[in-house]
Each structure stands twice: as C-alpha cells, then as structure tokens.
Amino acid sequence: MRIHPFFALTLLGAFCGFVSAAPAPAASAASDASQPVRSWLLRIHEAAGKRNFQGTFVVSGGGAVSSARIAHFYVAGQQYERIESLDGQARHVFRHNDLVQTVWPSSRVVVVEQTQLPRAFPAVLQTGDDRLSEFYALHPEGGGRVAGHDADVLRVQPRDHRRFGYRLWADRSTGLLLRADVLNDKDEVLESSAFSDVTINVRPQPDSVLQAMRRLDGYRVLRPSLQPIRLEDEGWMLREATPGFRLISGVKRPIGAAAGGEGDPPGPSVLQAVYSDGLTHVSLFIEPYDPKRHTKDMRATLGATQTLMRRHGDWWVTLVGDVPLATLKQFAKGLERRP
C-alpha cells in the first residue's frame, strides 16, 4: 500500500512492531480500561519484535490489495526478518537489527540501508513522549478471532480531526497483533492490515536471514548515504506545528539514479523530516524543483495513506502520512523558506 520507494519496508516491517509484552485477556482489558492510553501502547512498544512468528500478511484499502510472506526471529537481543512480496514486481527484504537489504531480482539491484527511522508501533515512545492520552483514548471492545487465533479487540479513538482512529486485534495468548484497521471520522475502514495465516513461537532461524544478506554476487549494490540534518540549518522551518506532532528524524538522502551506486558521483538530494504523534507519522520531503518531473500540484489517496505534492518557489514539497488530508495541508501551510 505504500507507493514511495522509501516506504518499501513499511507495508510489513512496521507491522512487526505491533507486539504486546504480555497476554491481554478480555477480562483484564476491561479492568485496565482506566489506564492511560500510553500505558497500553507502551506494553505494545516495549516488546516490539520479541516474538518468533511467520505467516502471510495482507494489506487492503482503496481498492488495492498487497500480500507478502513474513518471518520474524528474536534471538539473544538480535532481530532478524525476511519478507517476500507476493504481488507485483518480485521483492525480498532482509533485516538484521537496523541493517536492511531490499533485493529486486528482476533488475539485479540490492539497496542496503542503515535505517534511522522508527519501525515499530508506536514509534515516538522512544523519545519519551508522554502526551498520547491528550490525543487518543483507548477502549476495549471485547473479543474476536483472526487467522484462527482468539484475540482481544481494542479501539484507539482520536480526540480531534487531525488523525485517524484504529481498531486492533491482539492474540490472546501471546499479545501478537493479528490485525489493525485504520478508521476515519465516520468509523469507516480506510485500510486493513492482517495476517491471513500465522504461526507464533516458531523455531528461530537467524541464519536464513544472514546467509541471504551475504549473497550479493551479480547484483548492483546501492548504499544510499543518509546524512542527519536539521531543517533550520537547511534554511527551512515550520511556522506552526500541528498539535501533537513532534519532529523525530531529519536526514538528507540522494535522489533517484544518484542513490548510492558504488563509485557514482554525488548528485541531487532530498531533505526528509519525519513527525510523529506517537502512533502515526508524517514524512516531509523537500527537493529542488524540476519542471520535467514536477508538472503540477497533486494530491492522492491510497487506503489510509494521503499524499500532497506542491511547488514552493524553487523547491518541490511532498507530504506523506496516514492522516487526514487536512493535516497534511496544515503542515504545508506552516512550511516556510528562511532567507
């Protein structure tokens, strides 16, 4: 469901972080309903990636469906992951902790990146944000069943119009999140992400990931360089911050053909800043305006993902996020170029 190349991992990789630290039976969910929303989400976040499982994962929304096979292993504090897309162009993703390799067999290209952006849900808890309850309320909604597993259902309700809501199904015996729906203000499902089948507590096989990551012979290896930056130092600022969203990452990355081929000369780059409210992200991209590529302002919707693209003087600005379009417009309105 993610259309920007940088979000190749988001379709499944981020979902792997939806793990609960302890079983959450329906009775206990009801008794803990008075706990702040952050307490619930911190349980999910703290155990992100600490279950061994494999299965088939499906994302649907906006008339599109994507699926992949995924295996996730946690051994002695190390995380290993492999993802195989089952639709469209063949793509394999391998991850060892923060090192990610995306393999495109048909073009014989491998993209190797040291990830710097949060991959687990909810991500901004890593920064110590303790204001989630100001923007979301969490309510238990009984039980359900997903992929053959009994689950507890939790509803995450936004307190304003700047963000979407969620309904989460967590496996009752392990806490693994089995399904997540993104809901609009009319309670309509914009996007659903779920396992169609999953086996939990499988035997970990880290070598199956590490060996695949070493097989680079015959591939063109791209290693995009990510330079940490501050927007202010690059001549940009947000005049008005969107309530609840905080800056959590800023990088400069090469564009297109200049994206890290070994021996390639430096080329144009794009600035990326990521903002989060603790549950969802908004990514801001700023690059030099190119009339050949940037023909007109655009906006697009795919499932829960909104995209807004527009010219800003000599620059081209793209905003992407699982938030209402009005939220992206608010970000765009507040962005200004400093002298």
C-alpha positions in Angstrom: 0.0 0.0 0.0 3.0 2.4 0.3 3.9 4.0 -3.0 7.1 6.0 -2.2 10.2 3.9 -2.8 11.5 4.7 0.7 8.4 3.0 2.2 9.2 -0.4 0.7 9.5 -1.8 4.3 6.5 0.0 5.7 4.0 -2.4 4.3 5.1 -5.1 6.5 8.1 -4.1 8.5 6.3 -1.6 10.7 3.6 -4.1 11.4 6.1 -6.4 13.0 6.3 -3.9 15.9 2.7 -4.4 16.9 3.6 -6.9 19.7 2.3 -6.9 23.3 4.6 -7.7 26.2 2.1 -9.9 28.0 -1.2 -11.7 27.4 -4.2 -9.4 27.4 -7.4 -11.5 28.0 -10.7 -9.7 27.6 -11.3 -9.6 31.4 -8.1 -7.9 32.1 -8.6 -5.5 29.3 -11.8 -4.4 30.8 -10.3 -4.0 34.3 -7.5 -1.9 32.9 -9.6 0.4 30.7 -9.0 3.3 33.0 -5.2 3.2 32.4 -3.9 6.0 30.2 -3.6 5.1 26.6 0.2 5.5 26.8 0.4 2.6 29.3 -1.3 0.2 26.9 0.8 1.3 23.9 4.0 1.2 25.9 3.3 -2.5 26.6 3.0 -3.0 22.8 6.1 -1.0 22.1 8.4 -2.5 24.7 8.1 -6.0 23.3 8.2 -5.0 19.6 9.9 -7.6 17.7 10.4 -10.1 20.6 8.2 -12.9 19.2 9.2 -15.5 16.7 6.5 -16.0 14.1 5.9 -16.5 10.4 2.9 -16.2 8.1 1.1 -14.4 5.3 0.3 -10.8 5.7 -2.3 -8.8 3.7 -2.9 -5.1 3.4 -6.1 -3.9 1.7 -7.5 -0.5 1.1 -8.6 1.9 -1.6 -9.4 -1.0 -3.9 -5.8 -2.3 -3.8 -4.5 -5.5 -2.1 -0.9 -6.4 -1.3 0.3 -9.5 0.4 3.7 -11.0 1.5 5.2 -13.8 3.4 7.0 -12.7 6.5 9.2 -14.4 9.1 10.5 -12.7 12.2 13.0 -14.0 14.7 14.3 -12.7 18.0 17.5 -14.3 19.4 19.6 -13.0 22.3 18.6 -9.4 21.8 19.0 -9.6 18.0 16.2 -9.2 15.5 16.1 -10.9 12.1 13.4 -10.6 9.5 12.7 -11.7 5.9 9.8 -10.5 3.7 8.8 -11.8 0.3 6.3 -9.8 -1.7 3.6 -12.0 -3.3 2.1 -9.4 -5.7 3.6 -7.2 -8.4 7.3 -7.0 -9.0 9.3 -9.5 -7.0 10.9 -8.0 -3.9 12.7 -9.6 -1.0 13.5 -7.7 2.2 16.0 -8.9 4.8 16.7 -7.2 8.1 19.2 -7.7 10.9 18.5 -5.1 13.6 18.8 -1.7 11.8 20.6 -3.1 8.7 18.0 -3.6 5.9 18.6 -5.0 2.4 15.9 -4.8 -0.3 16.5 -7.1 -3.2 15.0 -6.6 -6.6 15.7 -9.9 -8.5 14.4 -8.8 -11.9 16.7 -5.8 -12.1 19.5 -7.4 -10.1 19.7 -4.5 -7.7 20.2 -4.5 -3.9 19.5 -1.5 -1.8 21.4 -1.5 1.5 20.4 0.9 4.2 21.1 1.6 7.9 17.6 2.5 9.0 17.3 5.6 11.1 13.6 5.9 11.3 11.4 4.2 13.8 9.9 0.9 12.5 7.8 -0.2 15.5 4.4 0.9 16.7 4.1 3.2 18.5 7.4 4.8 17.5 7.7 8.1 19.2 7.5 6.5 22.7 11.2 6.0 22.1 11.6 9.8 22.5 9.8 9.8 25.8 6.6 11.4 24.6 4.0 11.1 27.4 1.1 13.1 25.8 -0.6 10.4 23.9 -3.6 10.5 26.1 -4.2 14.1 25.1 -4.8 13.0 21.5 -6.1 9.4 21.8 -8.4 7.4 24.0 -8.3 3.6 24.2 -11.3 1.4 24.8 -11.6 -2.5 25.0 -14.2 -3.8 22.5 -14.5 -7.5 23.6 -13.0 -10.4 21.7 -12.7 -11.7 18.1 -10.9 -14.2 16.0 -8.2 -13.6 13.4 -6.3 -16.2 11.3 -7.5 -19.0 13.6 -6.4 -17.2 16.8 -8.6 -15.9 19.6 -8.0 -12.1 20.0 -8.8 -9.2 22.2 -10.1 -6.1 20.4 -9.0 -2.6 21.3 -10.3 0.7 19.9 -8.0 3.7 19.7 -10.2 6.8 19.3 -8.7 10.1 18.2 -9.7 13.2 20.2 -9.6 15.6 17.3 -9.9 15.7 13.5 -6.2 15.7 12.8 -5.7 11.9 13.0 -7.3 8.7 12.2 -8.6 6.0 14.7 -7.6 2.4 14.9 -9.1 -1.0 15.9 -6.6 -3.6 17.0 -6.9 -7.3 17.4 -4.2 -8.8 19.7 -3.6 -12.6 20.1 -5.0 -13.5 23.5 -2.2 -15.9 24.5 0.9 -14.1 23.2 -0.1 -10.5 22.5 1.0 -10.5 18.9 -1.1 -8.1 16.9 -3.0 -10.0 14.3 -5.0 -7.2 12.6 -5.1 -3.4 12.6 -7.8 -1.3 10.9 -7.4 2.4 10.2 -10.7 4.3 10.7 -11.9 7.7 9.5 -14.2 10.0 11.5 -17.3 8.1 10.2 -15.9 4.8 11.6 -15.3 3.6 8.0 -12.3 1.3 7.5 -9.8 3.0 5.2 -7.2 0.3 5.4 -6.9 -3.1 7.0 -3.6 -5.0 7.7 -3.9 -8.5 8.9 -2.4 -12.0 8.9 -4.4 -14.4 6.8 -2.3 -17.2 8.5 0.3 -17.1 11.1 2.3 -19.5 13.3 3.5 -18.0 16.6 6.5 -19.2 18.6 8.2 -20.9 15.7 11.8 -22.1 15.9 14.1 -19.1 15.2 16.2 -19.4 12.0 18.5 -16.3 12.0 21.0 -17.9 9.6 18.3 -18.0 6.9 18.4 -14.2 7.0 22.1 -13.7 7.5 23.1 -16.0 4.6 20.7 -14.3 2.2 22.2 -10.9 3.1 25.6 -12.1 2.1 24.6 -13.3 -1.4 25.3 -10.1 -3.3 27.3 -11.5 -6.2 25.9 -10.4 -9.6 23.9 -7.6 -8.1 24.4 -3.8 -8.4 24.6 -2.7 -4.8 23.2 0.7 -3.8 24.1 2.2 -0.5 22.3 5.5 -0.1 24.0 7.8 2.3 21.8 9.3 4.9 23.2 12.5 6.4 21.5 13.7 9.6 20.3 17.3 9.3 18.2 20.0 11.0 15.7 21.7 8.7 16.6 25.0 10.2 20.2 24.5 9.2 19.0 23.8 5.6 17.0 27.0 5.5 13.5 25.7 6.4 11.1 26.0 9.3 7.6 25.1 10.3 5.9 28.3 11.3 3.1 26.4 13.0 3.4 23.0 14.5 0.5 20.7 14.0 -0.8 19.9 17.6 0.5 16.5 18.8 3.2 16.0 16.2 6.9 16.3 17.0 10.0 16.1 14.9 11.7 12.8 15.4 14.1 12.5 12.5 15.7 14.6 9.8 18.0 13.3 7.0 19.4 14.2 3.6 19.3 11.4 1.0 20.3 11.2 -2.6 17.6 11.2 -5.3 17.0 8.5 -8.0 20.0 7.4 -10.0 22.3 9.1 -7.6 21.0 7.0 -4.7 24.2 5.3 -3.7 25.7 3.3 -6.5 29.2 2.3 -5.6 31.6 4.8 -7.4 28.7 7.1 -8.5 29.4 10.8 -8.3 27.3 12.8 -5.9 24.0 14.1 -7.3 20.9 16.0 -6.2 19.5 15.2 -2.8 16.2 15.4 -0.9 15.6 16.5 2.6 13.3 14.3 4.7 11.8 15.2 8.1 9.6 12.8 10.0 7.0 14.0 12.5 5.0 11.7 14.8 2.2 11.9 17.4 3.2 8.6 18.9 1.0 6.4 16.7 1.4 7.7 13.2 3.9 9.5 11.1 4.0 12.4 8.6 7.0 12.5 6.3 8.0 15.8 4.7 10.3 15.7 1.6 11.9 18.8 0.1 13.9 18.7 -3.2 14.9 21.2 -5.9 12.0 22.0 -8.3 12.4 20.2 -11.7 9.9 21.2 -14.3 10.4 18.0 -16.2 9.3 15.9 -13.3 7.2 18.3 -11.3 4.5 19.3 -13.7 1.6 20.3 -11.4 0.5 20.2 -7.8 -1.1 16.8 -6.9 -2.8 15.0 -4.1 -3.6 11.3 -3.8 -5.2 8.8 -1.5 -4.4 5.1 -1.3 -6.1 3.4 1.6 -5.2 5.4 4.7 -2.2 7.0 3.1 -2.6 10.6 1.9 0.0 12.3 -0.4 0.2 16.0 -1.1 2.7 17.4 -3.6 3.1 21.1 -4.5 5.7 23.7 -5.7 7.2 26.0 -3.1 9.2 28.6 -5.0 12.3 26.9 -6.4 11.5 23.8 -4.4 9.2 20.8 -4.6 7.5 19.7 -1.4 5.9 16.2 -0.8 4.0 15.3 2.3 3.0 11.7 3.0 1.2 10.2 6.0 -1.6 8.0 7.4 -3.5 11.1 8.5 -6.4 13.1 7.0 -5.6 15.3 4.1 -6.3 18.4 6.1 -3.4 17.5 8.4 -1.0 17.4 5.5 -2.4 20.8 4.3 -1.7 22.2 7.8 1.9 21.0 7.6 2.3 22.5 4.1 0.8 25.8 5.2 3.2 26.2 8.0 6.3 25.4 6.0 8.4 28.4 5.0 11.8 29.1 3.4 14.1 31.2 5.6 16.3 33.9 4.0 
